[in-house]
Amino acid sequence: MTEHADDNKIGTCSNNRVTTELHTIQGEKVALPLAVRDASVASAMFAVPARAAQAVIAYSGLEAAAWRGRAVCSLAFVRYADGDLGAYHEFAVAFLVRHPDRERGVGAFIHWLPVNQEFTLEAGRSIWGFPKELADIPMDLSSRIKRCAVRIGGRTAIEVAVRPGPPIPARGGEPAVDAYSCLDGVTRRIPWSLRPGAVRTRPGGATVLLGDHPVAEELRGLGLDRARALTSSSVGRLSMTFGGAEEVRA
């Protein structure tokens, strides 16, 4: 459920009144833009066959961004320590896609997004249309090698190990990305800004093991269990902001 509240939280000002978009999740109010104040991430990007990637995301109506027959698939696992949706673990499978208006470069289409807590599951699906589902997601982001697994109903979908490289210099500003979701046949655009710190990256550096869950078969069709990562990265300190979702005509 979405509401509007006149108070001094966040939002836009009109005639000295502040309008905030509020969503009620399990009896609690969630205000947009939503803030993640402390998270850590490990990720790897892979070049995959463009036709296979397009077949995977065809239901969204979006077009995979492709170069010379290859598209980009990203695997990321995130530990949220402090944010408006609480603390939880998340795993993401995303693809670079072209914006429908073709004037905005590329965005990130979130194809699969398991989480390990019920509150963020309901919020992600109802507010933004993110394809969240409940899973067991053990991870280790404190060791030199970052590791994560996703298990659903006792079946392993994926295991990922990331060996990040040397630190890279901090860059000013807040990178902004358009994230895309598709749930129940509706494709949405979500403005997403990031403030990363303690970033490390390197070529290669990732190992992917796929299990016997149906999602594993889909990822195996992309060749992720055989491909060498383009890059592997870790972010030791990450804060983010998510705006409201806008339906798009893909």
C-alpha positions as CSV (number, residue, x, y, z in Angstrom):
1,M,0.0,0.0,0.0
2,T,1.3,3.5,-0.8
3,E,0.5,6.6,1.2
4,H,1.4,10.2,1.3
5,A,2.3,11.9,4.5
6,D,2.8,15.6,5.4
7,D,5.7,15.7,7.8
8,N,9.4,16.6,8.0
9,K,10.8,13.4,6.7
10,I,12.0,13.3,3.0
11,G,10.3,14.2,-0.2
12,T,9.5,17.3,-2.2
13,C,8.4,20.6,-0.9
14,S,5.2,22.4,-2.2
15,N,3.6,25.3,-0.4
16,N,5.8,24.6,2.7
17,R,4.4,21.1,2.9
18,V,6.6,18.0,2.6
19,T,5.1,15.1,0.7
20,T,6.7,11.7,1.4
21,E,5.9,8.5,-0.4
22,L,5.2,5.8,2.2
23,H,4.6,2.1,1.8
24,T,3.3,-0.1,4.5
25,I,5.2,-3.4,4.9
26,Q,4.1,-5.9,7.6
27,G,2.6,-3.0,9.5
28,E,5.7,-0.8,9.3
29,K,6.2,2.4,7.2
30,V,8.9,2.5,4.6
31,A,9.7,5.9,3.1
32,L,11.2,6.6,-0.3
33,P,13.9,7.3,-1.3
34,L,15.0,4.4,0.7
35,A,18.5,4.5,2.3
36,V,21.1,1.8,2.8
37,R,23.7,3.2,5.2
38,D,26.1,0.4,5.5
39,A,26.6,-2.7,3.2
40,S,29.5,-4.7,1.8
41,V,29.6,-6.4,-1.6
42,A,31.5,-8.9,-3.7
43,S,30.8,-9.3,-7.4
44,A,32.0,-10.6,-10.7
45,M,31.1,-9.7,-14.3
46,F,31.0,-12.2,-17.2
47,A,30.7,-12.0,-20.9
48,V,28.0,-14.4,-22.0
49,P,26.4,-15.2,-25.4
50,A,24.1,-12.4,-26.3
51,R,21.4,-14.7,-27.7
52,A,21.3,-16.8,-24.6
53,A,21.1,-13.6,-22.4
54,Q,18.3,-12.2,-24.5
55,A,16.4,-15.5,-24.2
56,V,16.7,-15.4,-20.4
57,I,15.4,-11.8,-20.1
58,A,12.9,-11.8,-22.9
59,Y,10.0,-11.8,-20.5
60,S,10.9,-8.2,-19.5
61,G,10.6,-6.8,-23.0
62,L,14.1,-5.2,-22.5
63,E,17.1,-5.7,-24.9
64,A,20.4,-7.0,-23.6
65,A,23.2,-4.6,-24.3
66,A,25.5,-6.6,-26.7
67,W,28.9,-6.1,-28.3
68,R,30.2,-8.5,-30.9
69,G,27.7,-11.2,-29.9
70,R,28.4,-11.0,-26.2
71,A,26.3,-9.5,-23.3
72,V,27.3,-8.8,-19.7
73,C,26.0,-10.8,-16.7
74,S,26.8,-9.8,-13.2
75,L,26.8,-11.9,-10.1
76,A,26.8,-10.1,-6.8
77,F,26.3,-10.9,-3.1
78,V,25.6,-8.3,-0.5
79,R,25.5,-8.1,3.2
80,Y,23.2,-5.3,4.4
81,A,24.3,-4.2,7.9
82,D,22.3,-1.0,8.3
83,G,19.4,0.2,6.2
84,D,15.7,1.1,6.1
85,L,14.9,-2.6,5.4
86,G,17.0,-3.9,8.2
87,A,20.0,-6.3,8.1
88,Y,19.9,-9.2,5.6
89,H,21.8,-11.1,2.9
90,E,21.1,-10.9,-0.8
91,F,22.4,-12.4,-4.0
92,A,21.8,-10.9,-7.5
93,V,21.9,-12.0,-11.1
94,A,21.8,-9.0,-13.3
95,F,22.3,-8.1,-17.0
96,L,23.3,-4.9,-18.7
97,V,20.4,-3.7,-20.8
98,R,19.7,-0.9,-23.2
99,H,17.3,1.8,-22.0
100,P,14.0,1.6,-23.8
101,D,14.3,5.2,-25.0
102,R,17.9,4.4,-26.3
103,E,19.1,7.8,-25.1
104,R,20.3,6.9,-21.6
105,G,23.1,4.5,-22.2
106,V,22.7,1.2,-20.3
107,G,21.0,0.1,-17.1
108,A,21.0,-3.0,-14.9
109,F,18.1,-5.5,-15.2
110,I,17.7,-7.5,-12.0
111,H,16.7,-11.0,-13.1
112,W,17.0,-13.0,-9.9
113,L,17.3,-11.6,-6.3
114,P,17.1,-14.1,-3.5
115,V,17.2,-12.7,0.1
116,N,17.2,-14.4,3.5
117,Q,14.7,-12.2,5.4
118,E,10.9,-11.9,5.0
119,F,10.6,-8.1,5.5
120,T,12.9,-7.2,2.6
121,L,11.3,-9.9,0.5
122,E,7.9,-8.3,0.8
123,A,9.2,-4.8,0.5
124,G,11.3,-5.5,-2.6
125,R,8.4,-7.2,-4.4
126,S,5.6,-4.8,-3.5
127,I,7.5,-1.5,-3.8
128,W,9.9,-2.0,-6.7
129,G,8.8,-5.3,-8.3
130,F,12.2,-6.9,-7.6
131,P,12.2,-10.7,-8.1
132,K,13.0,-11.5,-4.6
133,E,12.5,-15.0,-3.2
134,L,13.5,-16.5,0.2
135,A,16.7,-18.5,0.4
136,D,19.4,-19.6,2.7
137,I,22.4,-17.4,1.7
138,P,25.5,-18.1,3.8
139,M,28.4,-15.7,3.0
140,D,31.8,-14.6,4.1
141,L,32.8,-11.1,3.2
142,S,35.5,-10.6,5.8
143,S,38.1,-13.1,4.6
144,R,40.6,-12.5,1.7
145,I,38.5,-14.7,-0.5
146,K,34.8,-13.7,-0.5
147,R,32.4,-16.6,-0.6
148,C,28.6,-17.0,-0.9
149,A,26.1,-19.8,-1.6
150,V,22.4,-19.8,-2.4
151,R,20.3,-22.7,-1.3
152,I,16.5,-23.0,-1.8
153,G,14.5,-25.9,-0.3
154,G,17.7,-27.7,0.5
155,R,19.0,-27.5,-3.1
156,T,22.0,-25.6,-4.0
157,A,21.5,-23.1,-6.8
158,I,25.0,-21.5,-6.9
159,E,28.2,-21.0,-5.1
160,V,30.6,-18.1,-5.8
161,A,34.1,-17.3,-4.7
162,V,35.6,-13.9,-5.4
163,R,39.3,-13.0,-5.1
164,P,39.4,-9.2,-5.3
165,G,42.5,-7.4,-6.4
166,P,44.4,-4.3,-5.2
167,P,42.6,-1.2,-4.0
168,I,41.6,1.4,-6.5
169,P,41.6,5.1,-5.8
170,A,38.4,6.6,-4.5
171,R,36.4,8.7,-7.0
172,G,34.2,11.6,-6.1
173,G,30.5,11.9,-6.7
174,E,27.7,9.4,-6.4
175,P,27.3,7.0,-9.4
176,A,23.7,6.8,-10.6
177,V,22.3,3.8,-12.3
178,D,18.8,2.9,-13.6
179,A,17.9,-0.5,-12.3
180,Y,15.1,-2.4,-14.0
181,S,12.8,-5.1,-12.6
182,C,10.0,-7.2,-14.1
183,L,7.3,-8.9,-11.9
184,D,3.9,-10.2,-12.9
185,G,4.4,-8.9,-16.4
186,V,5.2,-5.3,-15.4
187,T,8.6,-3.8,-16.2
188,R,9.8,-0.9,-13.9
189,R,12.7,1.5,-13.8
190,I,14.2,2.3,-10.4
191,P,16.7,5.2,-9.8
192,W,19.6,3.9,-7.8
193,S,22.6,5.9,-6.5
194,L,25.7,4.4,-4.9
195,R,28.5,5.7,-2.7
196,P,31.3,3.0,-2.6
197,G,34.4,2.9,-0.5
198,A,37.2,0.5,0.1
199,V,36.9,-0.8,-3.5
200,R,39.2,-3.5,-4.8
201,T,39.1,-5.0,-8.4
202,R,41.0,-7.2,-10.8
203,P,40.7,-9.1,-14.0
204,G,39.3,-12.6,-13.6
205,G,39.3,-13.8,-10.0
206,A,36.0,-15.6,-9.7
207,T,34.9,-19.2,-9.4
208,V,31.3,-20.3,-10.0
209,L,29.9,-23.7,-9.0
210,L,26.3,-24.5,-10.1
211,G,24.1,-27.0,-8.3
212,D,20.9,-28.9,-9.1
213,H,18.3,-26.2,-8.6
214,P,16.3,-25.1,-11.7
215,V,18.0,-21.7,-11.6
216,A,21.4,-23.4,-11.8
217,E,20.3,-24.9,-15.1
218,E,19.4,-21.5,-16.5
219,L,22.8,-20.1,-15.4
220,R,24.5,-23.1,-16.8
221,G,22.9,-22.3,-20.2
222,L,24.8,-19.0,-20.1
223,G,28.1,-20.8,-19.5
224,L,28.8,-19.2,-16.2
225,D,30.3,-22.4,-14.8
226,R,32.9,-22.3,-17.5
227,A,33.5,-18.7,-18.3
228,R,36.4,-16.6,-16.9
229,A,35.2,-13.5,-15.2
230,L,35.9,-10.2,-16.9
231,T,36.5,-8.6,-13.5
232,S,36.0,-9.3,-9.9
233,S,35.4,-6.7,-7.2
234,S,34.7,-6.1,-3.6
235,V,33.3,-3.0,-1.9
236,G,34.1,-2.8,1.8
237,R,31.8,0.2,2.6
238,L,28.8,0.9,0.5
239,S,25.8,3.2,1.0
240,M,22.9,3.4,-1.5
241,T,19.7,5.1,-2.2
242,F,16.7,3.7,-4.1
243,G,13.9,5.9,-5.4
244,G,10.4,5.0,-6.4
245,A,9.6,2.6,-9.3
246,E,8.2,3.9,-12.6
247,E,6.5,1.6,-15.0
248,V,8.1,1.6,-18.4
249,R,6.9,0.5,-21.8
250,A,9.7,-1.8,-23.0
